[in-house]
Amino acid sequence: MNAGVRIPEQRTDVDGSGDGDVRIVTLADRPDLAVSIPGVLGSRWPMFMLAGRPGHDVDLTSMAVQAPGHQLLLVDAADEVLGVGLSVPLEWDGTMAGLPAGWDAAVTASADLLGRGGTSNAVCALSITLTPAVTGRGHAAGMINALKQAAAGAGAAALIAPVRPVLKTRYPLMPMDRYLTWRTEDGQVFDPWLRLHLGLGGTVLGIADPSMTITGSVTEWRQWVDLPLPGSGEYVIPGGLAPLVVDRDVDAGVYREPNVWVMHRTES
């Protein structure tokens, strides 16, 4: 497995925003920038997704270091990290049945692959995060394409991703299968993040539900979502694609998030 594959440094100014000095590099090229990754993630992701106990038992920081060629950084001329694209190598037989159960399962499967020195034939994108300073300037498309290029460079036939539809946070009670049928007035896919993936050649494979599980005590969840959570039941929480389920009898909150499996063919 070529976990250290590199892609050529890329400059990106997709929409003519004037960000001509912004470029995409890999963690293999710039391991010194690893310290900036948590700050970028923290600038956008809900606190519970960063602080909660995930449904896997993997140290993602160590995992990223093991596969540095799959971790992409959007940096400016001053070497400030403005975006992060995280992905991991996988074995996948190309079938729906062979897909990981979701985000957590993909992380677990990749950790196992890396641990035993196995050979990957696919790559799973875990997340693309842009800081508020560069959001909406066309760089997300550049990051997706760069992840595809990194996957191809590693010999992978496909880049798969448990995509988190960006507007689903506004409709957490709507089942994902119904959400996927929504269209804009001009007939396009409703969700802009899914629409971008499809516009770049992605194909929806299906729904992973649950894809990601996050647990914590009631006290922890109160801090993470800034809500009192006075009784057991389901709660709509800021940043959630689905409700949080609270059981005060056992002092626990469980968040189970659905994602959408999308596949991009690479040029490998």
Backbone as CSV, one residue per row, in Angstrom:
resi,resn,N_x,N_y,N_z,CA_x,CA_y,CA_z,C_x,C_y,C_z
1,MET,0.850,-1.193,0.000,0.000,0.000,0.000,0.881,1.237,0.000
2,ASN,0.608,2.183,-0.876,1.389,3.398,-0.973,0.733,4.486,-0.134
3,ALA,0.940,4.414,1.179,0.289,5.377,2.072,0.921,6.744,1.982
4,GLY,2.103,6.853,1.390,2.786,8.135,1.328,2.733,8.757,-0.048
5,VAL,1.782,8.370,-0.882,1.690,8.918,-2.231,1.547,10.430,-2.184
6,ARG,2.176,11.111,-3.132,2.124,12.565,-3.161,1.443,13.036,-4.435
7,ILE,0.828,14.192,-4.362,0.274,14.818,-5.553,1.070,16.090,-5.803
8,PRO,1.151,16.534,-7.060,1.852,17.788,-7.321,1.165,18.928,-6.581
9,GLU,1.965,19.854,-6.084,1.381,21.026,-5.432,0.478,21.736,-6.421
10,GLN,-0.724,22.082,-5.973,-1.707,22.687,-6.861,-2.079,24.074,-6.387
11,ARG,-2.169,24.990,-7.330,-2.716,26.304,-7.027,-4.175,26.299,-7.427
12,THR,-4.988,26.965,-6.642,-6.422,26.918,-6.901,-7.040,28.305,-6.816
13,ASP,-7.718,28.680,-7.850,-8.473,29.933,-7.888,-9.703,29.675,-8.737
14,VAL,-10.508,28.713,-8.267,-11.564,28.126,-9.084,-12.548,29.150,-9.614
15,ASP,-12.881,30.134,-8.800,-13.935,31.057,-9.229,-13.430,32.471,-9.468
16,GLY,-12.124,32.628,-9.618,-11.588,33.955,-9.851,-11.734,34.869,-8.654
17,SER,-11.684,34.297,-7.470,-11.898,35.081,-6.259,-10.693,35.915,-5.871
18,GLY,-9.579,35.707,-6.555,-8.391,36.444,-6.175,-7.509,35.694,-5.213
19,ASP,-7.841,34.429,-4.916,-7.033,33.629,-4.003,-5.938,32.882,-4.781
20,GLY,-5.271,33.570,-5.691,-4.325,32.901,-6.563,-3.143,32.287,-5.852
21,ASP,-2.790,32.772,-4.674,-1.644,32.238,-3.945,-2.024,31.081,-3.036
22,VAL,-3.287,30.711,-3.029,-3.713,29.559,-2.232,-3.384,28.296,-3.009
23,ARG,-2.842,27.298,-2.323,-2.422,26.073,-2.985,-2.794,24.872,-2.135
24,ILE,-2.824,23.701,-2.752,-3.129,22.455,-2.054,-1.869,21.614,-1.987
25,VAL,-1.508,21.206,-0.781,-0.358,20.339,-0.558,-0.816,19.148,0.273
26,THR,0.019,18.118,0.344,-0.302,16.968,1.181,0.435,17.055,2.507
27,LEU,-0.059,16.312,3.470,0.626,16.236,4.760,1.985,15.566,4.599
28,ALA,2.126,14.714,3.580,3.432,14.109,3.307,4.448,15.178,2.925
29,ASP,3.992,16.184,2.175,4.878,17.273,1.773,5.150,18.246,2.912
30,ARG,4.151,18.475,3.747,4.268,19.480,4.811,3.828,18.912,6.156
31,PRO,4.566,17.938,6.698,4.185,17.363,7.994,4.187,18.385,9.122
32,ASP,4.915,19.467,8.936,4.973,20.506,9.967,3.647,21.228,10.154
33,LEU,2.753,21.106,9.170,1.470,21.798,9.254,0.381,20.976,9.942
34,ALA,0.729,19.771,10.396,-0.258,18.909,11.061,-0.862,19.578,12.287
35,VAL,-0.088,20.407,12.955,-0.568,21.054,14.187,-1.725,22.009,13.917
36,SER,-1.886,22.432,12.660,-2.950,23.380,12.321,-4.285,22.704,12.023
37,ILE,-4.276,21.387,11.835,-5.503,20.689,11.430,-6.615,20.814,12.474
38,PRO,-6.364,20.576,13.773,-7.456,20.695,14.753,-8.131,22.066,14.753
39,GLY,-7.358,23.115,14.548,-7.940,24.452,14.536,-8.889,24.663,13.373
40,VAL,-8.530,24.117,12.207,-9.411,24.231,11.044,-10.710,23.460,11.287
41,LEU,-10.594,22.238,11.799,-11.791,21.442,12.088,-12.668,22.147,13.117
42,GLY,-12.041,22.704,14.145,-12.788,23.376,15.195,-13.486,24.639,14.735
43,SER,-13.046,25.201,13.614,-13.660,26.434,13.119,-15.014,26.196,12.468
44,ARG,-15.327,24.933,12.154,-16.551,24.655,11.415,-17.437,23.572,12.023
45,TRP,-16.831,22.548,12.613,-17.611,21.395,13.055,-18.265,21.650,14.408
46,PRO,-19.484,21.109,14.614,-20.118,21.226,15.934,-19.227,20.608,17.009
47,MET,-19.277,21.162,18.196,-18.418,20.693,19.267,-18.611,19.210,19.561
48,PHE,-19.859,18.736,19.481,-20.105,17.331,19.832,-19.414,16.376,18.870
49,MET,-19.177,16.818,17.626,-18.523,15.946,16.668,-17.025,15.855,16.909
50,LEU,-16.486,16.810,17.628,-15.062,16.806,17.930,-14.763,16.271,19.323
51,ALA,-15.688,16.513,20.266,-15.424,16.145,21.663,-16.117,14.857,22.096
52,GLY,-17.166,14.444,21.372,-17.918,13.256,21.772,-17.168,11.963,21.527
53,ARG,-17.648,10.897,22.143,-17.025,9.581,21.960,-17.596,8.933,20.704
54,PRO,-16.745,8.692,19.700,-17.223,8.171,18.422,-17.496,6.681,18.478
55,GLY,-18.126,6.193,17.430,-18.447,4.775,17.348,-17.306,3.939,16.826
56,HIS,-16.100,4.423,16.924,-14.905,3.664,16.573,-13.866,3.896,17.661
57,ASP,-12.844,3.084,17.684,-11.803,3.193,18.702,-10.462,3.461,18.027
58,VAL,-10.425,4.541,17.247,-9.244,4.857,16.450,-8.784,6.280,16.755
59,ASP,-7.477,6.452,16.929,-6.884,7.775,17.080,-6.707,8.357,15.682
60,LEU,-7.582,9.275,15.300,-7.572,9.792,13.939,-6.303,10.581,13.627
61,THR,-5.723,11.230,14.631,-4.490,11.970,14.400,-3.355,11.030,14.000
62,SER,-3.217,9.934,14.745,-2.183,8.954,14.414,-2.453,8.312,13.061
63,MET,-3.712,8.074,12.779,-4.087,7.469,11.508,-3.710,8.375,10.340
64,ALA,-3.943,9.669,10.487,-3.601,10.611,9.427,-2.106,10.617,9.157
65,VAL,-1.319,10.517,10.219,0.135,10.500,10.078,0.590,9.233,9.351
66,GLN,-0.138,8.135,9.534,0.211,6.886,8.864,-0.063,6.935,7.363
67,ALA,-0.970,7.785,6.946,-1.320,7.902,5.525,-1.252,9.367,5.109
68,PRO,-0.077,9.985,5.182,0.022,11.441,4.972,-0.282,11.884,3.552
69,GLY,-0.089,11.002,2.575,-0.370,11.384,1.201,-1.842,11.535,0.905
70,HIS,-2.689,11.043,1.800,-4.141,11.143,1.627,-4.740,12.339,2.371
71,GLN,-3.902,13.091,3.088,-4.396,14.233,3.851,-3.972,15.510,3.133
72,LEU,-4.952,16.316,2.740,-4.696,17.509,1.937,-4.895,18.776,2.748
73,LEU,-4.059,19.745,2.471,-4.096,21.013,3.179,-4.181,22.153,2.167
74,LEU,-5.127,23.042,2.366,-5.247,24.256,1.558,-4.513,25.355,2.308
75,VAL,-3.443,25.863,1.742,-2.604,26.840,2.452,-2.426,28.084,1.597
76,ASP,-2.172,29.208,2.272,-1.936,30.455,1.556,-0.437,30.752,1.486
77,ALA,-0.101,31.905,0.974,1.302,32.253,0.770,2.074,32.337,2.073
78,ALA,1.365,32.596,3.171,2.014,32.686,4.480,2.006,31.352,5.216
79,ASP,1.625,30.280,4.517,1.545,28.936,5.091,0.471,28.801,6.164
80,GLU,-0.536,29.656,6.116,-1.684,29.466,6.996,-2.585,28.405,6.386
81,VAL,-2.990,27.424,7.181,-3.859,26.359,6.695,-5.301,26.854,6.708
82,LEU,-5.920,26.872,5.536,-7.272,27.401,5.367,-8.301,26.310,5.102
83,GLY,-7.824,25.102,4.841,-8.734,24.001,4.569,-8.033,22.672,4.758
84,VAL,-8.826,21.651,5.059,-8.290,20.311,5.299,-9.195,19.289,4.616
85,GLY,-8.598,18.388,3.880,-9.316,17.256,3.296,-8.720,15.964,3.812
86,LEU,-9.502,15.203,4.558,-9.013,13.973,5.176,-9.583,12.756,4.463
87,SER,-8.727,11.777,4.194,-9.180,10.536,3.575,-8.291,9.395,4.039
88,VAL,-8.784,8.175,3.843,-8.059,6.994,4.316,-8.131,5.884,3.279
89,PRO,-7.090,5.052,3.192,-7.099,3.928,2.248,-8.002,2.807,2.731
90,LEU,-8.600,2.099,1.776,-9.535,1.025,2.087,-9.399,-0.120,1.089
91,GLU,-9.905,-1.272,1.478,-10.191,-2.358,0.552,-11.692,-2.323,0.285
92,TRP,-12.081,-2.351,-0.987,-13.500,-2.336,-1.337,-13.692,-3.127,-2.620
93,ASP,-14.662,-4.021,-2.613,-14.883,-4.880,-3.778,-15.743,-4.231,-4.850
94,GLY,-16.117,-2.986,-4.649,-16.876,-2.263,-5.660,-18.371,-2.484,-5.629
95,THR,-18.864,-3.247,-4.643,-20.290,-3.531,-4.558,-20.933,-2.761,-3.411
96,MET,-22.245,-2.600,-3.499,-22.973,-1.973,-2.398,-22.816,-2.779,-1.118
97,ALA,-22.902,-4.095,-1.238,-22.790,-4.948,-0.057,-21.414,-4.853,0.583
98,GLY,-20.420,-4.525,-0.226,-19.065,-4.452,0.294,-18.687,-3.116,0.898
99,LEU,-19.568,-2.119,0.808,-19.283,-0.814,1.414,-19.199,-0.934,2.937
100,PRO,-18.357,-0.136,3.580,-18.420,-0.074,5.044,-19.815,0.366,5.479
101,ALA,-20.178,0.031,6.693,-21.511,0.408,7.184,-21.695,1.917,7.218
102,GLY,-20.602,2.668,7.295,-20.681,4.119,7.344,-19.339,4.717,7.698
103,TRP,-19.369,5.942,8.186,-18.158,6.694,8.524,-17.326,5.959,9.563
104,ASP,-17.961,5.563,10.658,-17.230,4.861,11.725,-16.611,3.571,11.210
105,ALA,-17.366,2.819,10.447,-16.878,1.536,9.938,-15.725,1.732,8.964
106,ALA,-15.764,2.805,8.170,-14.668,3.082,7.253,-13.386,3.387,8.008
107,VAL,-13.504,4.159,9.077,-12.332,4.470,9.905,-11.756,3.195,10.513
108,THR,-12.617,2.355,11.057,-12.167,1.103,11.670,-11.493,0.194,10.644
109,ALA,-12.117,0.067,9.465,-11.570,-0.806,8.432,-10.219,-0.299,7.938
110,SER,-10.072,1.005,7.797,-8.800,1.559,7.338,-7.715,1.385,8.390
111,ALA,-8.068,1.567,9.655,-7.082,1.369,10.722,-6.578,-0.067,10.725
112,ASP,-7.482,-1.001,10.489,-7.085,-2.408,10.409,-6.160,-2.635,9.217
113,LEU,-6.490,-2.043,8.080,-5.677,-2.184,6.878,-4.271,-1.628,7.097
114,LEU,-4.196,-0.440,7.663,-2.901,0.176,7.924,-2.106,-0.627,8.938
115,GLY,-2.800,-1.155,9.953,-2.126,-1.909,11.003,-1.481,-3.187,10.521
116,ARG,-2.093,-3.839,9.546,-1.540,-5.100,9.050,-0.756,-4.932,7.755
117,GLY,-0.619,-3.678,7.312,0.141,-3.436,6.100,-0.514,-3.975,4.855
118,GLY,-1.841,-3.959,4.817,-2.577,-4.492,3.677,-2.531,-3.577,2.474
119,THR,-3.043,-4.063,1.364,-3.053,-3.308,0.112,-4.440,-2.720,-0.129
120,SER,-4.480,-1.433,-0.390,-5.754,-0.772,-0.638,-6.040,-0.714,-2.126
121,ASN,-7.327,-0.694,-2.474,-7.725,-0.484,-3.863,-8.766,0.626,-3.980
122,ALA,-9.039,1.294,-2.863,-9.998,2.401,-2.818,-9.573,3.362,-1.725
123,VAL,-10.172,4.519,-1.752,-9.919,5.531,-0.726,-11.260,6.069,-0.264
124,CYS,-11.380,6.304,1.033,-12.605,6.876,1.590,-12.326,8.281,2.103
125,ALA,-13.014,9.268,1.553,-12.914,10.640,2.043,-13.703,10.749,3.339
126,LEU,-13.090,11.294,4.359,-13.754,11.446,5.656,-14.377,12.830,5.833
127,SER,-13.700,13.850,5.350,-14.249,15.198,5.497,-13.440,16.180,4.660
128,ILE,-14.107,17.252,4.286,-13.455,18.430,3.712,-13.937,19.617,4.528
129,THR,-12.998,20.357,5.088,-13.347,21.478,5.957,-12.614,22.723,5.491
130,LEU,-13.347,23.790,5.240,-12.769,25.074,4.874,-13.060,26.081,5.973
131,THR,-12.101,26.907,6.299,-12.332,27.938,7.296,-13.317,28.966,6.758
132,PRO,-13.986,29.697,7.643,-14.940,30.711,7.170,-14.325,31.711,6.205
133,ALA,-13.023,31.973,6.328,-12.368,32.981,5.492,-12.378,32.621,4.017
134,VAL,-12.423,31.337,3.689,-12.367,30.939,2.271,-13.600,30.172,1.821
135,THR,-14.588,30.050,2.684,-15.815,29.358,2.302,-16.554,30.131,1.214
136,GLY,-17.075,29.400,0.235,-17.846,30.019,-0.822,-17.030,30.601,-1.947
137,ARG,-15.738,30.276,-2.000,-14.864,30.829,-3.048,-14.448,29.785,-4.080
138,GLY,-15.117,28.642,-4.073,-14.840,27.641,-5.083,-13.776,26.627,-4.729
139,HIS,-13.208,26.725,-3.530,-12.117,25.834,-3.168,-12.576,24.416,-2.818
140,ALA,-13.850,24.257,-2.478,-14.339,22.915,-2.149,-14.209,21.987,-3.352
141,ALA,-14.519,22.487,-4.534,-14.375,21.668,-5.744,-12.927,21.290,-5.965
142,GLY,-12.017,22.231,-5.729,-10.604,21.931,-5.868,-10.140,20.859,-4.903
143,MET,-10.691,20.869,-3.678,-10.317,19.864,-2.680,-10.846,18.484,-3.065
144,ILE,-12.079,18.425,-3.561,-12.627,17.137,-4.002,-11.778,16.567,-5.135
145,ASN,-11.455,17.405,-6.113,-10.657,16.932,-7.235,-9.257,16.510,-6.796
146,ALA,-8.692,17.217,-5.815,-7.372,16.850,-5.319,-7.412,15.522,-4.565
147,LEU,-8.489,15.267,-3.824,-8.638,13.971,-3.157,-8.751,12.857,-4.182
148,LYS,-9.457,13.118,-5.278,-9.555,12.128,-6.347,-8.183,11.870,-6.957
149,GLN,-7.403,12.918,-7.141,-6.082,12.764,-7.730,-5.159,11.992,-6.792
150,ALA,-5.247,12.283,-5.501,-4.431,11.556,-4.530,-4.810,10.080,-4.508
151,ALA,-6.105,9.804,-4.601,-6.564,8.410,-4.634,-6.038,7.703,-5.869
152,ALA,-6.111,8.387,-7.017,-5.597,7.795,-8.255,-4.104,7.530,-8.147
153,GLY,-3.378,8.469,-7.543,-1.944,8.301,-7.382,-1.574,7.130,-6.496
154,ALA,-2.500,6.764,-5.613,-2.281,5.609,-4.738,-2.717,4.306,-5.398
155,GLY,-3.188,4.390,-6.654,-3.620,3.191,-7.356,-5.048,2.791,-7.085
156,ALA,-5.831,3.688,-6.470,-7.230,3.376,-6.152,-8.117,3.598,-7.363
157,ALA,-9.059,2.703,-7.562,-9.994,2.834,-8.678,-11.142,3.772,-8.353
158,ALA,-11.345,4.030,-7.057,-12.489,4.861,-6.677,-12.206,5.608,-5.383
159,LEU,-12.787,6.787,-5.294,-12.857,7.544,-4.053,-14.305,7.484,-3.607
160,ILE,-14.549,6.930,-2.431,-15.905,6.889,-1.893,-15.984,7.828,-0.702
161,ALA,-17.187,8.285,-0.409,-17.342,9.244,0.684,-18.709,9.120,1.324
162,PRO,-18.764,9.010,2.669,-20.044,9.112,3.369,-20.371,10.600,3.552
163,VAL,-21.016,11.158,2.556,-21.210,12.604,2.480,-22.234,13.074,3.507
164,ARG,-21.937,14.220,4.097,-22.810,14.857,5.083,-23.526,16.032,4.412
165,PRO,-24.751,15.849,3.923,-25.429,16.936,3.204,-25.525,18.196,4.060
166,VAL,-25.056,19.296,3.517,-24.834,20.493,4.316,-26.130,21.130,4.816
167,LEU,-27.206,21.057,4.055,-28.453,21.694,4.484,-29.354,20.764,5.295
168,LYS,-28.946,19.524,5.451,-29.749,18.581,6.231,-29.856,19.020,7.685
169,THR,-28.918,19.842,8.163,-29.000,20.348,9.531,-30.257,21.181,9.762
170,ARG,-30.830,21.714,8.685,-32.062,22.508,8.818,-33.308,21.632,8.879
171,TYR,-33.153,20.362,8.514,-34.296,19.452,8.448,-33.949,18.128,9.136
172,PRO,-33.578,18.174,10.414,-33.111,16.958,11.086,-34.175,15.889,11.279
173,LEU,-35.454,16.261,11.201,-36.527,15.285,11.380,-36.944,14.622,10.066
174,MET,-36.427,15.108,8.964,-36.769,14.549,7.659,-35.893,13.325,7.375
175,PRO,-36.492,12.172,7.076,-35.686,10.990,6.741,-34.775,11.274,5.548
176,MET,-33.563,10.715,5.594,-32.590,11.004,4.551,-33.068,10.571,3.173
177,ASP,-33.781,9.442,3.088,-34.222,8.984,1.770,-35.182,9.986,1.126
178,ARG,-36.027,10.627,1.938,-36.932,11.640,1.398,-36.165,12.924,1.069
179,TYR,-35.206,13.270,1.912,-34.399,14.470,1.662,-33.697,14.378,0.300
180,LEU,-33.243,13.186,-0.053,-32.520,13.010,-1.309,-33.415,13.199,-2.532
181,THR,-34.716,13.125,-2.363,-35.619,13.311,-3.507,-35.901,14.783,-3.782
182,TRP,-35.536,15.665,-2.865,-35.850,17.077,-3.023,-35.076,17.698,-4.180
183,ARG,-35.721,18.625,-4.862,-35.100,19.346,-5.967,-35.378,20.839,-5.825
184,THR,-34.506,21.632,-6.407,-34.718,23.074,-6.446,-35.773,23.396,-7.496
185,GLU,-36.180,24.659,-7.574,-37.206,25.050,-8.536,-36.770,24.814,-9.977
186,ASP,-35.452,24.829,-10.221,-34.981,24.588,-11.590,-34.569,23.135,-11.812
187,GLY,-34.976,22.241,-10.872,-34.796,20.815,-11.080,-33.479,20.232,-10.628
188,GLN,-32.633,21.021,-9.968,-31.354,20.501,-9.502,-31.507,19.815,-8.145
189,VAL,-30.525,18.980,-7.804,-30.498,18.373,-6.480,-30.510,19.482,-5.434
190,PHE,-31.366,19.339,-4.432,-31.586,20.407,-3.460,-30.346,20.748,-2.652
191,ASP,-29.642,19.739,-2.169,-28.521,20.001,-1.274,-27.282,20.438,-2.064
192,PRO,-26.701,21.600,-1.768,-25.578,22.102,-2.563,-24.303,21.272,-2.439
193,TRP,-24.085,20.624,-1.305,-22.875,19.810,-1.146,-22.991,18.529,-1.972
194,LEU,-24.153,17.903,-1.934,-24.381,16.751,-2.805,-24.346,17.170,-4.277
195,ARG,-24.915,18.319,-4.561,-24.943,18.809,-5.941,-23.521,19.023,-6.473
196,LEU,-22.647,19.514,-5.625,-21.257,19.717,-6.038,-20.583,18.381,-6.338
197,HIS,-20.773,17.413,-5.448,-20.181,16.091,-5.682,-20.664,15.501,-7.006
198,LEU,-21.960,15.591,-7.259,-22.520,15.021,-8.484,-22.026,15.780,-9.713
199,GLY,-21.884,17.086,-9.579,-21.397,17.889,-10.676,-19.953,17.598,-11.040
200,LEU,-19.211,17.043,-10.092,-17.816,16.685,-10.327,-17.657,15.213,-10.691
201,GLY,-18.768,14.575,-11.025,-18.713,13.198,-11.497,-19.082,12.145,-10.483
202,GLY,-19.510,12.558,-9.297,-19.883,11.591,-8.267,-21.206,10.909,-8.557
203,THR,-21.373,9.735,-7.992,-22.600,8.956,-8.126,-23.102,8.560,-6.748
204,VAL,-24.369,8.793,-6.469,-24.941,8.367,-5.189,-25.128,6.854,-5.201
205,LEU,-24.567,6.183,-4.200,-24.688,4.733,-4.093,-25.806,4.309,-3.155
206,GLY,-26.052,5.107,-2.130,-27.072,4.742,-1.165,-26.883,5.504,0.131
207,ILE,-27.659,5.129,1.122,-27.636,5.803,2.419,-26.992,4.910,3.460
208,ALA,-26.119,5.496,4.265,-25.544,4.806,5.413,-26.272,5.313,6.659
209,ASP,-27.007,4.447,7.315,-27.802,4.880,8.469,-27.889,3.763,9.507
210,PRO,-27.216,3.956,10.663,-26.384,5.110,10.974,-25.001,4.990,10.364
211,SER,-24.407,6.140,10.111,-23.047,6.184,9.584,-22.060,6.519,10.691
212,MET,-22.462,7.453,11.531,-21.606,7.926,12.614,-22.403,7.943,13.913
213,THR,-21.818,7.421,14.985,-22.460,7.415,16.292,-21.576,8.167,17.278
214,ILE,-22.183,9.067,18.038,-21.450,9.843,19.044,-22.211,9.750,20.351
215,THR,-21.497,9.424,21.421,-22.125,9.275,22.734,-21.456,10.180,23.767
216,GLY,-22.190,10.437,24.818,-21.675,11.228,25.927,-22.685,11.256,27.055
217,SER,-22.275,11.752,28.191,-23.194,11.890,29.315,-24.130,13.062,29.065
218,VAL,-25.205,13.150,29.851,-26.143,14.263,29.693,-25.438,15.587,29.967
219,THR,-24.590,15.601,30.973,-23.847,16.825,31.295,-22.962,17.240,30.131
220,GLU,-22.299,16.291,29.528,-21.443,16.600,28.382,-22.260,17.151,27.217
221,TRP,-23.386,16.506,26.941,-24.215,16.974,25.838,-24.757,18.379,26.105
222,ARG,-25.080,18.681,27.350,-25.526,20.043,27.679,-24.460,21.064,27.274
223,GLN,-23.210,20.738,27.554,-22.113,21.644,27.220,-21.911,21.727,25.710
224,TRP,-22.000,20.593,25.050,-21.713,20.561,23.615,-22.762,21.281,22.786
225,VAL,-24.038,21.160,23.179,-25.114,21.732,22.348,-25.768,22.954,22.983
226,ASP,-25.370,23.293,24.211,-25.877,24.476,24.913,-27.397,24.453,25.032
227,LEU,-27.915,23.298,25.458,-29.340,23.117,25.721,-29.502,22.450,27.081
228,PRO,-30.604,22.702,27.797,-30.764,22.130,29.144,-31.023,20.630,29.159
229,LEU,-31.649,20.073,28.140,-31.956,18.638,28.061,-32.630,18.150,29.355
230,PRO,-33.777,18.701,29.691,-34.384,18.438,30.996,-34.990,17.051,31.183
231,GLY,-35.268,16.330,30.117,-35.884,15.021,30.261,-35.439,14.068,29.171
232,SER,-35.777,12.808,29.347,-35.460,11.813,28.319,-36.297,12.068,27.069
233,GLY,-35.730,11.744,25.924,-36.448,11.932,24.673,-35.533,12.368,23.555
234,GLU,-36.138,12.796,22.439,-35.378,13.230,21.273,-35.293,14.755,21.234
235,TYR,-34.132,15.246,20.867,-33.893,16.687,20.810,-33.278,17.070,19.467
236,VAL,-33.796,18.136,18.876,-33.146,18.740,17.728,-31.985,19.574,18.258
237,ILE,-30.787,19.329,17.739,-29.593,19.997,18.265,-28.902,20.793,17.159
238,PRO,-28.256,21.896,17.508,-27.545,22.696,16.503,-26.471,21.860,15.804
239,GLY,-26.495,21.871,14.482,-25.495,21.144,13.709,-25.793,19.688,13.484
240,GLY,-26.921,19.196,13.992,-27.243,17.781,13.859,-28.050,17.489,12.613
241,LEU,-27.745,16.379,11.960,-28.531,15.929,10.812,-29.720,15.092,11.254
242,ALA,-29.685,14.669,12.507,-30.737,13.834,13.093,-30.861,14.221,14.564
243,PRO,-31.932,13.814,15.222,-32.100,14.174,16.632,-31.099,13.467,17.545
244,LEU,-30.831,14.095,18.661,-30.100,13.479,19.767,-31.097,12.733,20.638
245,VAL,-30.780,11.500,21.015,-31.644,10.710,21.888,-31.040,10.702,23.292
246,VAL,-31.777,11.246,24.244,-31.310,11.348,25.626,-32.064,10.356,26.505
247,ASP,-31.318,9.637,27.324,-31.891,8.732,28.319,-31.311,9.118,29.671
248,ARG,-32.075,9.886,30.409,-31.567,10.369,31.694,-31.458,9.245,32.724
249,ASP,-32.189,8.160,32.545,-32.099,7.040,33.486,-30.705,6.420,33.502
250,VAL,-30.033,6.455,32.370,-28.681,5.894,32.294,-27.638,6.996,32.072
251,ASP,-28.101,8.256,32.179,-27.205,9.411,32.029,-26.429,9.351,30.716
252,ALA,-27.154,9.243,29.623,-26.476,9.116,28.332,-27.264,9.810,27.230
253,GLY,-26.514,10.337,26.274,-27.085,10.853,25.046,-26.396,10.174,23.877
254,VAL,-27.194,9.779,22.886,-26.643,9.086,21.720,-27.118,9.798,20.459
255,TYR,-26.164,10.147,19.630,-26.456,10.795,18.352,-26.043,9.835,17.242
256,ARG,-26.991,9.481,16.400,-26.718,8.579,15.278,-27.020,9.327,13.982
257,GLU,-25.985,9.542,13.207,-26.113,10.370,12.012,-26.124,9.543,10.731
258,PRO,-27.080,9.806,9.846,-27.060,9.173,8.525,-26.199,9.983,7.560
259,ASN,-25.538,9.317,6.650,-24.775,9.962,5.589,-25.188,9.361,4.242
260,VAL,-24.666,9.921,3.177,-24.985,9.460,1.826,-23.703,8.976,1.160
261,TRP,-23.682,7.709,0.768,-22.505,7.180,0.078,-22.455,7.723,-1.349
262,VAL,-21.330,8.366,-1.664,-21.081,8.878,-3.008,-19.764,8.287,-3.508
263,MET,-19.731,7.898,-4.775,-18.519,7.337,-5.368,-18.019,8.225,-6.502
264,HIS,-16.718,8.466,-6.515,-16.052,9.135,-7.624,-15.073,8.143,-8.243
265,ARG,-15.166,7.906,-9.529,-14.148,7.139,-10.221,-12.886,7.997,-10.334
266,THR,-11.731,7.364,-10.187,-10.473,8.080,-10.333,-9.922,7.839,-11.739
267,GLU,-8.808,8.459,-11.998,-8.157,8.274,-13.295,-7.043,7.263,-13.203
268,SER,-7.068,6.436,-12.151,-6.015,5.437,-11.954,-6.024,4.421,-13.086
